[in-house]
Amino acid sequence: MCAAGSGCLDVRVTRSDSDAALPWVKFGQFPAPGNTSNGQGSLRVAAQQGLAQPIIQSVTADFRAASASYLVNLGCVPMGATKIHAYLDDDLNADASDPQSSDYQDACPTPRSVVENVEDNVTSHVSLVLSRTCD
């Protein structure tokens, strides 16, 4: 239960049925030097309102299977329009404060983020699907 003026935020992250555009497949056949993409890493999920410091949760994740699914609770966030981001930091080199990635070895959803209107004392449920590289 959240305090007045805030709501809970749960984010479900899955991957697309086709892995053709995901970095561990896309670059797996012709890997660039230093490419370590393998579909496993740190799933980063973030919520951000305006220029405020983002709320970021990280969980160890493996997205190689099409059935991969992770529910990440971001806790209580202030009411209002909240931008939700998620990415798989496949090579584990993202800064802990980065809500987004532009690394070709990481996996991102399309679109890169969604906006959820967080309501007072309500749990919002957001779904994002990793479908491509983050470059």
Legacy VTK file of the C-alpha trace (Angstrom):
# vtk DataFile Version 3.0
C-alpha trace
ASCII
DATASET POLYDATA
POINTS 135 float
0.000 0.000 0.000
1.349 3.383 -0.997
1.042 6.699 0.764
-1.528 9.242 -0.387
-0.523 10.898 -3.640
1.248 7.842 -5.027
0.516 4.474 -6.602
2.258 1.156 -7.110
3.868 0.245 -10.412
4.362 -3.327 -11.674
6.131 -3.877 -14.993
6.015 -7.199 -16.871
8.894 -7.617 -19.342
8.842 -10.359 -21.976
10.602 -10.824 -25.311
9.224 -11.022 -28.819
8.352 -14.425 -30.260
10.915 -13.848 -33.002
14.456 -13.374 -31.767
15.833 -12.329 -35.186
16.327 -8.669 -34.167
17.557 -9.399 -30.640
21.294 -8.739 -30.262
22.409 -12.252 -29.319
20.915 -13.541 -32.599
21.363 -10.504 -34.837
25.074 -10.213 -34.059
25.635 -13.835 -33.095
26.324 -15.021 -36.636
28.870 -12.296 -37.367
29.914 -11.043 -33.934
31.819 -7.796 -33.786
35.041 -7.828 -31.781
34.117 -7.720 -28.106
30.484 -8.737 -28.677
29.410 -10.768 -25.657
25.641 -10.787 -26.282
24.076 -14.014 -25.108
20.540 -13.102 -23.965
21.445 -13.105 -20.280
22.250 -10.182 -18.041
20.706 -7.537 -15.866
17.140 -6.522 -16.687
16.811 -2.821 -15.883
13.333 -1.377 -15.413
12.872 2.322 -14.677
10.135 4.842 -13.952
10.756 8.547 -14.434
8.673 11.691 -14.144
10.061 14.740 -15.915
13.630 15.494 -14.870
13.319 13.728 -11.514
15.812 11.011 -10.590
14.477 7.738 -12.057
13.433 4.792 -9.910
15.416 1.820 -11.248
15.204 -1.860 -10.329
17.570 -4.527 -11.665
17.057 -8.288 -11.726
19.178 -11.078 -13.179
17.412 -12.296 -16.319
17.693 -14.818 -19.133
15.701 -13.981 -22.285
16.960 -16.764 -24.553
13.661 -18.667 -24.259
10.619 -17.165 -26.011
8.646 -17.802 -22.812
10.906 -15.593 -20.661
8.877 -13.247 -18.482
9.826 -11.085 -15.509
7.573 -9.083 -13.209
9.404 -6.126 -11.681
7.779 -4.103 -8.920
8.988 -0.500 -8.922
7.237 0.217 -5.644
5.395 3.444 -4.928
5.738 6.321 -7.366
4.136 9.770 -7.285
0.822 10.233 -9.107
0.943 11.497 -12.670
2.399 10.760 -16.078
5.337 8.389 -15.638
7.674 7.225 -18.397
8.511 3.504 -18.119
11.733 2.106 -19.618
13.190 -1.416 -19.720
16.260 -3.013 -21.257
18.439 -6.085 -20.877
21.994 -4.990 -20.071
23.452 -8.046 -21.765
27.109 -7.139 -21.337
26.670 -5.720 -17.806
28.308 -2.374 -18.557
25.427 0.064 -17.986
25.741 2.754 -15.357
23.458 1.983 -12.399
21.668 5.330 -12.875
20.886 4.931 -16.606
17.150 4.420 -17.234
17.828 3.639 -20.949
20.515 2.038 -23.109
21.975 2.815 -26.525
24.330 -0.195 -26.536
23.974 -2.463 -29.583
24.566 -5.501 -27.348
21.566 -4.693 -25.137
17.921 -5.565 -25.896
15.173 -2.913 -25.866
11.424 -2.741 -26.490
9.692 -0.979 -29.373
8.749 1.714 -28.559
11.682 2.443 -26.240
9.352 3.630 -23.462
5.675 3.998 -22.601
3.845 6.531 -20.462
1.591 5.325 -17.665
-0.700 7.644 -15.714
-0.111 6.563 -12.101
-3.216 7.042 -9.982
-3.579 7.595 -6.253
-3.433 4.337 -4.269
-3.846 2.158 -7.395
-1.469 -0.503 -8.719
-0.640 0.160 -12.378
0.359 -2.786 -14.570
2.585 -2.112 -17.593
3.863 -4.628 -20.156
6.966 -4.166 -22.298
8.330 -6.561 -24.927
12.044 -6.687 -25.716
12.204 -6.878 -29.494
15.436 -5.344 -30.847
18.896 -4.020 -30.126
19.150 -0.741 -28.246
21.342 1.039 -30.804
LINES 1 136
135 0 1 2 3 4 5 6 7 8 9 10 11 12 13 14 15 16 17 18 19 20 21 22 23 24 25 26 27 28 29 30 31 32 33 34 35 36 37 38 39 40 41 42 43 44 45 46 47 48 49 50 51 52 53 54 55 56 57 58 59 60 61 62 63 64 65 66 67 68 69 70 71 72 73 74 75 76 77 78 79 80 81 82 83 84 85 86 87 88 89 90 91 92 93 94 95 96 97 98 99 100 101 102 103 104 105 106 107 108 109 110 111 112 113 114 115 116 117 118 119 120 121 122 123 124 125 126 127 128 129 130 131 132 133 134
